[in-house]
């Protein structure tokens, strides 16, 4: 299983790191678990990439960010 840093995910999804942070916080507020390292920094796995792509696709298709989350 590949592990991605926030900067790798932001580049992969073509979003800013601040946007990734915002989406991650919103997902976590809705119960989605994003892994963290010993310094409490988020790291992402393949399943997180899929989830974030769905959020971005939903937002781009006209629903609100809250609905996409």
CHARMM internal coordinates of N, CA and C (Angstrom, degrees):
IC EDIT
DIST 1 N 1 CA 1.4524
DIST 1 CA 1 C 1.5254
ANGL 1 N 1 CA 1 C 108.87
DIST 1 C 2 N 1.3099
ANGL 1 CA 1 C 2 N 115.83
DIHE 1 N 1 CA 1 C 2 N 126.99
DIST 2 N 2 CA 1.4630
ANGL 1 C 2 N 2 CA 120.67
DIHE 1 CA 1 C 2 N 2 CA -179.56
DIST 2 CA 2 C 1.5214
ANGL 2 N 2 CA 2 C 110.01
DIHE 1 C 2 N 2 CA 2 C -80.52
DIST 2 C 3 N 1.3140
ANGL 2 CA 2 C 3 N 114.51
DIHE 2 N 2 CA 2 C 3 N 143.36
DIST 3 N 3 CA 1.4619
ANGL 2 C 3 N 3 CA 121.86
DIHE 2 CA 2 C 3 N 3 CA 177.25
DIST 3 CA 3 C 1.5235
ANGL 3 N 3 CA 3 C 107.36
DIHE 2 C 3 N 3 CA 3 C -115.38
DIST 3 C 4 N 1.3320
ANGL 3 CA 3 C 4 N 115.96
DIHE 3 N 3 CA 3 C 4 N 134.22
DIST 4 N 4 CA 1.4579
ANGL 3 C 4 N 4 CA 122.17
DIHE 3 CA 3 C 4 N 4 CA -176.35
DIST 4 CA 4 C 1.5279
ANGL 4 N 4 CA 4 C 110.41
DIHE 3 C 4 N 4 CA 4 C -117.66
DIST 4 C 5 N 1.3086
ANGL 4 CA 4 C 5 N 115.53
DIHE 4 N 4 CA 4 C 5 N 143.99
DIST 5 N 5 CA 1.4660
ANGL 4 C 5 N 5 CA 120.48
DIHE 4 CA 4 C 5 N 5 CA 172.81
DIST 5 CA 5 C 1.5306
ANGL 5 N 5 CA 5 C 108.04
DIHE 4 C 5 N 5 CA 5 C -83.71
DIST 5 C 6 N 1.3248
ANGL 5 CA 5 C 6 N 117.40
DIHE 5 N 5 CA 5 C 6 N 162.91
DIST 6 N 6 CA 1.4647
ANGL 5 C 6 N 6 CA 119.50
DIHE 5 CA 5 C 6 N 6 CA 176.63
DIST 6 CA 6 C 1.5309
ANGL 6 N 6 CA 6 C 112.73
DIHE 5 C 6 N 6 CA 6 C -56.15
DIST 6 C 7 N 1.3196
ANGL 6 CA 6 C 7 N 117.84
DIHE 6 N 6 CA 6 C 7 N -39.50
DIST 7 N 7 CA 1.4676
ANGL 6 C 7 N 7 CA 119.37
DIHE 6 CA 6 C 7 N 7 CA -179.31
DIST 7 CA 7 C 1.5274
ANGL 7 N 7 CA 7 C 111.17
DIHE 6 C 7 N 7 CA 7 C -66.32
DIST 7 C 8 N 1.3366
ANGL 7 CA 7 C 8 N 117.04
DIHE 7 N 7 CA 7 C 8 N -36.83
DIST 8 N 8 CA 1.4666
ANGL 7 C 8 N 8 CA 120.00
DIHE 7 CA 7 C 8 N 8 CA 177.51
DIST 8 CA 8 C 1.5270
ANGL 8 N 8 CA 8 C 111.12
DIHE 7 C 8 N 8 CA 8 C -65.52
DIST 8 C 9 N 1.3151
ANGL 8 CA 8 C 9 N 116.53
DIHE 8 N 8 CA 8 C 9 N -41.38
DIST 9 N 9 CA 1.4648
ANGL 8 C 9 N 9 CA 120.91
DIHE 8 CA 8 C 9 N 9 CA -179.94
DIST 9 CA 9 C 1.5229
ANGL 9 N 9 CA 9 C 110.58
DIHE 8 C 9 N 9 CA 9 C -66.44
DIST 9 C 10 N 1.3228
ANGL 9 CA 9 C 10 N 116.45
DIHE 9 N 9 CA 9 C 10 N -44.23
DIST 10 N 10 CA 1.4681
ANGL 9 C 10 N 10 CA 120.07
DIHE 9 CA 9 C 10 N 10 CA 179.77
DIST 10 CA 10 C 1.5275
ANGL 10 N 10 CA 10 C 110.02
DIHE 9 C 10 N 10 CA 10 C -59.49
DIST 10 C 11 N 1.3161
ANGL 10 CA 10 C 11 N 117.08
DIHE 10 N 10 CA 10 C 11 N -42.95
DIST 11 N 11 CA 1.4614
ANGL 10 C 11 N 11 CA 120.41
DIHE 10 CA 10 C 11 N 11 CA 179.01
DIST 11 CA 11 C 1.5344
ANGL 11 N 11 CA 11 C 111.00
DIHE 10 C 11 N 11 CA 11 C -67.25
DIST 11 C 12 N 1.3177
ANGL 11 CA 11 C 12 N 116.45
DIHE 11 N 11 CA 11 C 12 N -43.75
DIST 12 N 12 CA 1.4604
ANGL 11 C 12 N 12 CA 121.66
DIHE 11 CA 11 C 12 N 12 CA -179.46
DIST 12 CA 12 C 1.5329
ANGL 12 N 12 CA 12 C 111.70
DIHE 11 C 12 N 12 CA 12 C -60.38
DIST 12 C 13 N 1.3272
ANGL 12 CA 12 C 13 N 115.95
DIHE 12 N 12 CA 12 C 13 N -40.31
DIST 13 N 13 CA 1.4651
ANGL 12 C 13 N 13 CA 120.76
DIHE 12 CA 12 C 13 N 13 CA -177.37
DIST 13 CA 13 C 1.5253
ANGL 13 N 13 CA 13 C 112.78
DIHE 12 C 13 N 13 CA 13 C -92.43
DIST 13 C 14 N 1.3201
ANGL 13 CA 13 C 14 N 116.91
DIHE 13 N 13 CA 13 C 14 N -2.85
DIST 14 N 14 CA 1.4600
ANGL 13 C 14 N 14 CA 123.11
DIHE 13 CA 13 C 14 N 14 CA -179.90
DIST 14 CA 14 C 1.5260
ANGL 14 N 14 CA 14 C 111.85
DIHE 13 C 14 N 14 CA 14 C 58.42
DIST 14 C 15 N 1.3348
ANGL 14 CA 14 C 15 N 114.55
DIHE 14 N 14 CA 14 C 15 N 47.98
DIST 15 N 15 CA 1.4600
ANGL 14 C 15 N 15 CA 121.33
DIHE 14 CA 14 C 15 N 15 CA 175.33
DIST 15 CA 15 C 1.5264
ANGL 15 N 15 CA 15 C 107.69
DIHE 14 C 15 N 15 CA 15 C -130.81
DIST 15 C 16 N 1.3164
ANGL 15 CA 15 C 16 N 116.25
DIHE 15 N 15 CA 15 C 16 N 163.64
DIST 16 N 16 CA 1.4576
ANGL 15 C 16 N 16 CA 120.91
DIHE 15 CA 15 C 16 N 16 CA 177.93
DIST 16 CA 16 C 1.5271
ANGL 16 N 16 CA 16 C 109.31
DIHE 15 C 16 N 16 CA 16 C -77.09
DIST 16 C 17 N 1.3143
ANGL 16 CA 16 C 17 N 116.12
DIHE 16 N 16 CA 16 C 17 N 154.93
DIST 17 N 17 CA 1.4577
ANGL 16 C 17 N 17 CA 119.78
DIHE 16 CA 16 C 17 N 17 CA 178.78
DIST 17 CA 17 C 1.5308
ANGL 17 N 17 CA 17 C 111.30
DIHE 16 C 17 N 17 CA 17 C -62.14
DIST 17 C 18 N 1.3185
ANGL 17 CA 17 C 18 N 117.19
DIHE 17 N 17 CA 17 C 18 N -34.01
DIST 18 N 18 CA 1.4682
ANGL 17 C 18 N 18 CA 120.61
DIHE 17 CA 17 C 18 N 18 CA 177.80
DIST 18 CA 18 C 1.5273
ANGL 18 N 18 CA 18 C 110.62
DIHE 17 C 18 N 18 CA 18 C -64.41
DIST 18 C 19 N 1.3299
ANGL 18 CA 18 C 19 N 116.77
DIHE 18 N 18 CA 18 C 19 N -36.97
DIST 19 N 19 CA 1.4672
ANGL 18 C 19 N 19 CA 121.11
DIHE 18 CA 18 C 19 N 19 CA 177.79
DIST 19 CA 19 C 1.5259
ANGL 19 N 19 CA 19 C 109.81
DIHE 18 C 19 N 19 CA 19 C -67.84
DIST 19 C 20 N 1.3145
ANGL 19 CA 19 C 20 N 117.07
DIHE 19 N 19 CA 19 C 20 N -42.67
DIST 20 N 20 CA 1.4622
ANGL 19 C 20 N 20 CA 121.28
DIHE 19 CA 19 C 20 N 20 CA 176.82
DIST 20 CA 20 C 1.5225
ANGL 20 N 20 CA 20 C 110.26
DIHE 19 C 20 N 20 CA 20 C -59.04
DIST 20 C 21 N 1.3168
ANGL 20 CA 20 C 21 N 116.62
DIHE 20 N 20 CA 20 C 21 N -43.92
DIST 21 N 21 CA 1.4654
ANGL 20 C 21 N 21 CA 120.84
DIHE 20 CA 20 C 21 N 21 CA 178.89
DIST 21 CA 21 C 1.5252
ANGL 21 N 21 CA 21 C 110.51
DIHE 20 C 21 N 21 CA 21 C -60.76
DIST 21 C 22 N 1.3369
ANGL 21 CA 21 C 22 N 116.43
DIHE 21 N 21 CA 21 C 22 N -44.43
DIST 22 N 22 CA 1.4682
ANGL 21 C 22 N 22 CA 121.25
DIHE 21 CA 21 C 22 N 22 CA 179.59
DIST 22 CA 22 C 1.5235
ANGL 22 N 22 CA 22 C 110.76
DIHE 21 C 22 N 22 CA 22 C -60.50
DIST 22 C 23 N 1.3281
ANGL 22 CA 22 C 23 N 116.85
DIHE 22 N 22 CA 22 C 23 N -48.33
DIST 23 N 23 CA 1.4643
ANGL 22 C 23 N 23 CA 120.99
DIHE 22 CA 22 C 23 N 23 CA 179.56
DIST 23 CA 23 C 1.5242
ANGL 23 N 23 CA 23 C 110.72
DIHE 22 C 23 N 23 CA 23 C -62.41
DIST 23 C 24 N 1.3262
ANGL 23 CA 23 C 24 N 116.72
DIHE 23 N 23 CA 23 C 24 N -41.09
DIST 24 N 24 CA 1.4597
ANGL 23 C 24 N 24 CA 121.23
DIHE 23 CA 23 C 24 N 24 CA -179.07
DIST 24 CA 24 C 1.5256
ANGL 24 N 24 CA 24 C 111.06
DIHE 23 C 24 N 24 CA 24 C -63.61
DIST 24 C 25 N 1.3123
ANGL 24 CA 24 C 25 N 116.38
DIHE 24 N 24 CA 24 C 25 N -44.08
DIST 25 N 25 CA 1.4675
ANGL 24 C 25 N 25 CA 120.57
DIHE 24 CA 24 C 25 N 25 CA 178.84
DIST 25 CA 25 C 1.5243
ANGL 25 N 25 CA 25 C 110.28
DIHE 24 C 25 N 25 CA 25 C -61.97
DIST 25 C 26 N 1.3196
ANGL 25 CA 25 C 26 N 116.35
DIHE 25 N 25 CA 25 C 26 N -44.59
DIST 26 N 26 CA 1.4729
ANGL 25 C 26 N 26 CA 119.86
DIHE 25 CA 25 C 26 N 26 CA 179.97
DIST 26 CA 26 C 1.5308
ANGL 26 N 26 CA 26 C 111.05
DIHE 25 C 26 N 26 CA 26 C -63.37
DIST 26 C 27 N 1.3238
ANGL 26 CA 26 C 27 N 117.18
DIHE 26 N 26 CA 26 C 27 N -42.65
DIST 27 N 27 CA 1.4621
ANGL 26 C 27 N 27 CA 120.15
DIHE 26 CA 26 C 27 N 27 CA 177.64
DIST 27 CA 27 C 1.5245
ANGL 27 N 27 CA 27 C 110.80
DIHE 26 C 27 N 27 CA 27 C -61.01
DIST 27 C 28 N 1.3305
ANGL 27 CA 27 C 28 N 116.54
DIHE 27 N 27 CA 27 C 28 N -44.53
DIST 28 N 28 CA 1.4648
ANGL 27 C 28 N 28 CA 120.45
DIHE 27 CA 27 C 28 N 28 CA 179.59
DIST 28 CA 28 C 1.5251
ANGL 28 N 28 CA 28 C 111.24
DIHE 27 C 28 N 28 CA 28 C -63.45
DIST 28 C 29 N 1.3208
ANGL 28 CA 28 C 29 N 117.48
DIHE 28 N 28 CA 28 C 29 N -36.84
DIST 29 N 29 CA 1.4694
ANGL 28 C 29 N 29 CA 120.77
DIHE 28 CA 28 C 29 N 29 CA 177.86
DIST 29 CA 29 C 1.5228
ANGL 29 N 29 CA 29 C 111.62
DIHE 28 C 29 N 29 CA 29 C -63.96
DIST 29 C 30 N 1.3350
ANGL 29 CA 29 C 30 N 116.33
DIHE 29 N 29 CA 29 C 30 N -24.35
DIST 30 N 30 CA 1.4617
ANGL 29 C 30 N 30 CA 121.12
DIHE 29 CA 29 C 30 N 30 CA 178.58
DIST 30 CA 30 C 1.5350
ANGL 30 N 30 CA 30 C 112.08
DIHE 29 C 30 N 30 CA 30 C -97.79
DIST 30 C 31 N 1.3292
ANGL 30 CA 30 C 31 N 116.88
DIHE 30 N 30 CA 30 C 31 N 13.79
DIST 31 N 31 CA 1.4532
ANGL 30 C 31 N 31 CA 121.07
DIHE 30 CA 30 C 31 N 31 CA 173.28
DIST 31 CA 31 C 1.5208
ANGL 31 N 31 CA 31 C 116.19
DIHE 30 C 31 N 31 CA 31 C 95.46
DIST 31 C 32 N 1.3162
ANGL 31 CA 31 C 32 N 118.23
DIHE 31 N 31 CA 31 C 32 N -0.63
DIST 32 N 32 CA 1.4624
ANGL 31 C 32 N 32 CA 120.93
DIHE 31 CA 31 C 32 N 32 CA 178.54
DIST 32 CA 32 C 1.5261
ANGL 32 N 32 CA 32 C 108.70
DIHE 31 C 32 N 32 CA 32 C -75.78
DIST 32 C 33 N 1.3105
ANGL 32 CA 32 C 33 N 116.68
DIHE 32 N 32 CA 32 C 33 N 132.96
DIST 33 N 33 CA 1.4687
ANGL 32 C 33 N 33 CA 121.55
DIHE 32 CA 32 C 33 N 33 CA -177.67
DIST 33 CA 33 C 1.5294
ANGL 33 N 33 CA 33 C 110.56
DIHE 32 C 33 N 33 CA 33 C -96.21
DIST 33 C 34 N 1.3070
ANGL 33 CA 33 C 34 N 116.50
DIHE 33 N 33 CA 33 C 34 N 120.54
DIST 34 N 34 CA 1.4629
ANGL 33 C 34 N 34 CA 122.39
DIHE 33 CA 33 C 34 N 34 CA 172.37
DIST 34 CA 34 C 1.5254
ANGL 34 N 34 CA 34 C 106.25
DIHE 33 C 34 N 34 CA 34 C -110.04
DIST 34 C 35 N 1.3098
ANGL 34 CA 34 C 35 N 116.00
DIHE 34 N 34 CA 34 C 35 N 130.20
DIST 35 N 35 CA 1.4678
ANGL 34 C 35 N 35 CA 121.14
DIHE 34 CA 34 C 35 N 35 CA -176.01
DIST 35 CA 35 C 1.5198
ANGL 35 N 35 CA 35 C 111.31
DIHE 34 C 35 N 35 CA 35 C -65.28
DIST 35 C 36 N 1.3259
ANGL 35 CA 35 C 36 N 114.61
DIHE 35 N 35 CA 35 C 36 N 151.38
DIST 36 N 36 CA 1.4675
ANGL 35 C 36 N 36 CA 121.08
DIHE 35 CA 35 C 36 N 36 CA 178.17
DIST 36 CA 36 C 1.5196
ANGL 36 N 36 CA 36 C 109.04
DIHE 35 C 36 N 36 CA 36 C -133.17
DIST 36 C 37 N 1.3329
ANGL 36 CA 36 C 37 N 114.89
DIHE 36 N 36 CA 36 C 37 N 150.07
DIST 37 N 37 CA 1.4552
ANGL 36 C 37 N 37 CA 119.47
DIHE 36 CA 36 C 37 N 37 CA 178.71
DIST 37 CA 37 C 1.5285
ANGL 37 N 37 CA 37 C 110.57
DIHE 36 C 37 N 37 CA 37 C -88.64
DIST 37 C 38 N 1.3238
ANGL 37 CA 37 C 38 N 116.68
DIHE 37 N 37 CA 37 C 38 N -173.36
DIST 38 N 38 CA 1.4687
ANGL 37 C 38 N 38 CA 120.70
DIHE 37 CA 37 C 38 N 38 CA -176.51
DIST 38 CA 38 C 1.5300
ANGL 38 N 38 CA 38 C 113.06
DIHE 37 C 38 N 38 CA 38 C -65.65
DIST 38 C 39 N 1.3376
ANGL 38 CA 38 C 39 N 117.20
DIHE 38 N 38 CA 38 C 39 N -19.18
DIST 39 N 39 CA 1.4648
ANGL 38 C 39 N 39 CA 120.84
DIHE 38 CA 38 C 39 N 39 CA 176.38
DIST 39 CA 39 C 1.5228
ANGL 39 N 39 CA 39 C 112.00
DIHE 38 C 39 N 39 CA 39 C -95.99
DIST 39 C 40 N 1.3238
ANGL 39 CA 39 C 40 N 115.97
DIHE 39 N 39 CA 39 C 40 N 11.15
DIST 40 N 40 CA 1.4631
ANGL 39 C 40 N 40 CA 124.29
DIHE 39 CA 39 C 40 N 40 CA 178.20
DIST 40 CA 40 C 1.5236
ANGL 40 N 40 CA 40 C 113.35
DIHE 39 C 40 N 40 CA 40 C 69.20
DIST 40 C 41 N 1.3250
ANGL 40 CA 40 C 41 N 117.86
DIHE 40 N 40 CA 40 C 41 N 19.88
DIST 41 N 41 CA 1.4635
ANGL 40 C 41 N 41 CA 121.74
DIHE 40 CA 40 C 41 N 41 CA 174.84
DIST 41 CA 41 C 1.5189
ANGL 41 N 41 CA 41 C 109.01
DIHE 40 C 41 N 41 CA 41 C -86.98
DIST 41 C 42 N 1.3280
ANGL 41 CA 41 C 42 N 115.30
DIHE 41 N 41 CA 41 C 42 N 140.97
DIST 42 N 42 CA 1.4631
ANGL 41 C 42 N 42 CA 119.46
DIHE 41 CA 41 C 42 N 42 CA 178.35
DIST 42 CA 42 C 1.5237
ANGL 42 N 42 CA 42 C 110.81
DIHE 41 C 42 N 42 CA 42 C -69.88
DIST 42 C 43 N 1.3102
ANGL 42 CA 42 C 43 N 115.41
DIHE 42 N 42 CA 42 C 43 N 144.74
DIST 43 N 43 CA 1.4565
ANGL 42 C 43 N 43 CA 120.87
DIHE 42 CA 42 C 43 N 43 CA 165.93
DIST 43 CA 43 C 1.5064
ANGL 43 N 43 CA 43 C 106.91
DIHE 42 C 43 N 43 CA 43 C -135.63
DIST 43 C 44 N 1.3039
ANGL 43 CA 43 C 44 N 116.08
DIHE 43 N 43 CA 43 C 44 N 153.61
DIST 44 N 44 CA 1.4593
ANGL 43 C 44 N 44 CA 121.32
DIHE 43 CA 43 C 44 N 44 CA -168.69
DIST 44 CA 44 C 1.5189
ANGL 44 N 44 CA 44 C 110.75
DIHE 43 C 44 N 44 CA 44 C -119.41
DIST 44 C 45 N 1.3331
ANGL 44 CA 44 C 45 N 115.19
DIHE 44 N 44 CA 44 C 45 N 150.92
DIST 45 N 45 CA 1.4522
ANGL 44 C 45 N 45 CA 122.46
DIHE 44 CA 44 C 45 N 45 CA 177.91
DIST 45 CA 45 C 1.5191
ANGL 45 N 45 CA 45 C 108.82
DIHE 44 C 45 N 45 CA 45 C -122.09
DIST 45 C 46 N 1.3254
ANGL 45 CA 45 C 46 N 116.45
DIHE 45 N 45 CA 45 C 46 N 175.33
DIST 46 N 46 CA 1.4685
ANGL 45 C 46 N 46 CA 120.70
DIHE 45 CA 45 C 46 N 46 CA -176.08
DIST 46 CA 46 C 1.5281
ANGL 46 N 46 CA 46 C 112.46
DIHE 45 C 46 N 46 CA 46 C -53.97
DIST 46 C 47 N 1.3187
ANGL 46 CA 46 C 47 N 117.75
DIHE 46 N 46 CA 46 C 47 N -41.89
DIST 47 N 47 CA 1.4719
ANGL 46 C 47 N 47 CA 120.22
DIHE 46 CA 46 C 47 N 47 CA -178.84
DIST 47 CA 47 C 1.5247
ANGL 47 N 47 CA 47 C 111.35
DIHE 46 C 47 N 47 CA 47 C -63.34
DIST 47 C 48 N 1.3302
ANGL 47 CA 47 C 48 N 116.88
DIHE 47 N 47 CA 47 C 48 N -32.15
DIST 48 N 48 CA 1.4653
ANGL 47 C 48 N 48 CA 120.61
DIHE 47 CA 47 C 48 N 48 CA 177.53
DIST 48 CA 48 C 1.5201
ANGL 48 N 48 CA 48 C 111.09
DIHE 47 C 48 N 48 CA 48 C -69.23
DIST 48 C 49 N 1.3338
ANGL 48 CA 48 C 49 N 116.47
DIHE 48 N 48 CA 48 C 49 N -37.12
DIST 49 N 49 CA 1.4705
ANGL 48 C 49 N 49 CA 120.90
DIHE 48 CA 48 C 49 N 49 CA 176.82
DIST 49 CA 49 C 1.5265
ANGL 49 N 49 CA 49 C 109.27
DIHE 48 C 49 N 49 CA 49 C -59.90
DIST 49 C 50 N 1.3228
ANGL 49 CA 49 C 50 N 116.86
DIHE 49 N 49 CA 49 C 50 N -45.25
DIST 50 N 50 CA 1.4681
ANGL 49 C 50 N 50 CA 121.56
DIHE 49 CA 49 C 50 N 50 CA 179.68
DIST 50 CA 50 C 1.5278
ANGL 50 N 50 CA 50 C 110.11
DIHE 49 C 50 N 50 CA 50 C -61.42
DIST 50 C 51 N 1.3159
ANGL 50 CA 50 C 51 N 116.83
DIHE 50 N 50 CA 50 C 51 N -46.07
DIST 51 N 51 CA 1.4694
ANGL 50 C 51 N 51 CA 120.99
DIHE 50 CA 50 C 51 N 51 CA -179.78
DIST 51 CA 51 C 1.5242
ANGL 51 N 51 CA 51 C 110.95
DIHE 50 C 51 N 51 CA 51 C -62.09
DIST 51 C 52 N 1.3128
ANGL 51 CA 51 C 52 N 117.17
DIHE 51 N 51 CA 51 C 52 N -45.46
DIST 52 N 52 CA 1.4640
ANGL 51 C 52 N 52 CA 120.66
DIHE 51 CA 51 C 52 N 52 CA -179.63
DIST 52 CA 52 C 1.5247
ANGL 52 N 52 CA 52 C 111.23
DIHE 51 C 52 N 52 CA 52 C -65.49
DIST 52 C 53 N 1.3208
ANGL 52 CA 52 C 53 N 117.54
DIHE 52 N 52 CA 52 C 53 N -36.67
DIST 53 N 53 CA 1.4744
ANGL 52 C 53 N 53 CA 119.99
DIHE 52 CA 52 C 53 N 53 CA 176.68
DIST 53 CA 53 C 1.5282
ANGL 53 N 53 CA 53 C 110.42
DIHE 52 C 53 N 53 CA 53 C -63.65
DIST 53 C 54 N 1.3204
ANGL 53 CA 53 C 54 N 116.74
DIHE 53 N 53 CA 53 C 54 N -38.93
DIST 54 N 54 CA 1.4738
ANGL 53 C 54 N 54 CA 120.14
DIHE 53 CA 53 C 54 N 54 CA 178.13
DIST 54 CA 54 C 1.5268
ANGL 54 N 54 CA 54 C 110.76
DIHE 53 C 54 N 54 CA 54 C -64.28
DIST 54 C 55 N 1.3160
ANGL 54 CA 54 C 55 N 116.62
DIHE 54 N 54 CA 54 C 55 N -40.08
DIST 55 N 55 CA 1.4696
ANGL 54 C 55 N 55 CA 120.50
DIHE 54 CA 54 C 55 N 55 CA 177.83
DIST 55 CA 55 C 1.5310
ANGL 55 N 55 CA 55 C 109.67
DIHE 54 C 55 N 55 CA 55 C -62.40
DIST 55 C 56 N 1.3233
ANGL 55 CA 55 C 56 N 116.48
DIHE 55 N 55 CA 55 C 56 N -47.49
DIST 56 N 56 CA 1.4667
ANGL 55 C 56 N 56 CA 121.02
DIHE 55 CA 55 C 56 N 56 CA -179.53
DIST 56 CA 56 C 1.5244
ANGL 56 N 56 CA 56 C 110.53
DIHE 55 C 56 N 56 CA 56 C -63.29
DIST 56 C 57 N 1.3370
ANGL 56 CA 56 C 57 N 117.40
DIHE 56 N 56 CA 56 C 57 N -44.67
DIST 57 N 57 CA 1.4668
ANGL 56 C 57 N 57 CA 120.92
DIHE 56 CA 56 C 57 N 57 CA 178.55
DIST 57 CA 57 C 1.5247
ANGL 57 N 57 CA 57 C 111.08
DIHE 56 C 57 N 57 CA 57 C -61.13
DIST 57 C 58 N 1.3278
ANGL 57 CA 57 C 58 N 116.83
DIHE 57 N 57 CA 57 C 58 N -42.02
DIST 58 N 58 CA 1.4594
ANGL 57 C 58 N 58 CA 120.71
DIHE 57 CA 57 C 58 N 58 CA 178.64
DIST 58 CA 58 C 1.5144
ANGL 58 N 58 CA 58 C 111.43
DIHE 57 C 58 N 58 CA 58 C -62.82
DIST 58 C 59 N 1.3163
ANGL 58 CA 58 C 59 N 115.27
DIHE 58 N 58 CA 58 C 59 N -45.25
DIST 59 N 59 CA 1.4613
ANGL 58 C 59 N 59 CA 119.79
DIHE 58 CA 58 C 59 N 59 CA 179.75
DIST 59 CA 59 C 1.5251
ANGL 59 N 59 CA 59 C 110.64
DIHE 58 C 59 N 59 CA 59 C -62.95
DIST 59 C 60 N 1.3233
ANGL 59 CA 59 C 60 N 117.02
DIHE 59 N 59 CA 59 C 60 N -39.38
DIST 60 N 60 CA 1.4657
ANGL 59 C 60 N 60 CA 120.79
DIHE 59 CA 59 C 60 N 60 CA -179.43
DIST 60 CA 60 C 1.5220
ANGL 60 N 60 CA 60 C 113.12
DIHE 59 C 60 N 60 CA 60 C -73.98
DIST 60 C 61 N 1.3351
ANGL 60 CA 60 C 61 N 116.86
DIHE 60 N 60 CA 60 C 61 N -15.69
DIST 61 N 61 CA 1.4671
ANGL 60 C 61 N 61 CA 119.06
DIHE 60 CA 60 C 61 N 61 CA -179.25
DIST 61 CA 61 C 1.5299
ANGL 61 N 61 CA 61 C 112.14
DIHE 60 C 61 N 61 CA 61 C -92.34
DIST 61 C 62 N 1.3263
ANGL 61 CA 61 C 62 N 116.51
DIHE 61 N 61 CA 61 C 62 N 4.53
DIST 62 N 62 CA 1.4575
ANGL 61 C 62 N 62 CA 118.79
DIHE 61 CA 61 C 62 N 62 CA 172.30
DIST 62 CA 62 C 1.5102
ANGL 62 N 62 CA 62 C 116.10
DIHE 61 C 62 N 62 CA 62 C 109.69
DIST 62 C 63 N 1.3336
ANGL 62 CA 62 C 63 N 118.87
DIHE 62 N 62 CA 62 C 63 N -6.49
DIST 63 N 63 CA 1.4611
ANGL 62 C 63 N 63 CA 118.87
DIHE 62 CA 62 C 63 N 63 CA 176.73
DIST 63 CA 63 C 1.5287
ANGL 63 N 63 CA 63 C 108.45
DIHE 62 C 63 N 63 CA 63 C -85.54
DIST 63 C 64 N 1.3109
ANGL 63 CA 63 C 64 N 116.12
DIHE 63 N 63 CA 63 C 64 N 161.37
DIST 64 N 64 CA 1.4508
ANGL 63 C 64 N 64 CA 119.18
DIHE 63 CA 63 C 64 N 64 CA 179.34
DIST 64 CA 64 C 1.5273
ANGL 64 N 64 CA 64 C 109.60
DIHE 63 C 64 N 64 CA 64 C -71.33
DIST 64 C 65 N 1.3076
ANGL 64 CA 64 C 65 N 115.88
DIHE 64 N 64 CA 64 C 65 N 161.10
DIST 65 N 65 CA 1.4704
ANGL 64 C 65 N 65 CA 120.32
DIHE 64 CA 64 C 65 N 65 CA 178.01
DIST 65 CA 65 C 1.5195
ANGL 65 N 65 CA 65 C 110.37
DIHE 64 C 65 N 65 CA 65 C -59.55
DIST 65 C 66 N 1.3124
ANGL 65 CA 65 C 66 N 116.27
DIHE 65 N 65 CA 65 C 66 N -42.18
DIST 66 N 66 CA 1.4645
ANGL 65 C 66 N 66 CA 120.80
DIHE 65 CA 65 C 66 N 66 CA 178.56
DIST 66 CA 66 C 1.5218
ANGL 66 N 66 CA 66 C 111.13
DIHE 65 C 66 N 66 CA 66 C -58.74
DIST 66 C 67 N 1.3249
ANGL 66 CA 66 C 67 N 117.76
DIHE 66 N 66 CA 66 C 67 N -43.08
DIST 67 N 67 CA 1.4615
ANGL 66 C 67 N 67 CA 121.16
DIHE 66 CA 66 C 67 N 67 CA 178.05
DIST 67 CA 67 C 1.5285
ANGL 67 N 67 CA 67 C 111.14
DIHE 66 C 67 N 67 CA 67 C -67.28
DIST 67 C 68 N 1.3167
ANGL 67 CA 67 C 68 N 116.77
DIHE 67 N 67 CA 67 C 68 N -36.61
DIST 68 N 68 CA 1.4669
ANGL 67 C 68 N 68 CA 120.47
DIHE 67 CA 67 C 68 N 68 CA 179.71
DIST 68 CA 68 C 1.5173
ANGL 68 N 68 CA 68 C 111.03
DIHE 67 C 68 N 68 CA 68 C -66.91
DIST 68 C 69 N 1.3103
ANGL 68 CA 68 C 69 N 116.08
DIHE 68 N 68 CA 68 C 69 N -35.88
DIST 69 N 69 CA 1.4742
ANGL 68 C 69 N 69 CA 120.79
DIHE 68 CA 68 C 69 N 69 CA 178.37
DIST 69 CA 69 C 1.5102
ANGL 69 N 69 CA 69 C 108.40
DIHE 68 C 69 N 69 CA 69 C -68.11
END
COOR INIT
IC SEED 1 N 1 CA 1 C
IC BUILD
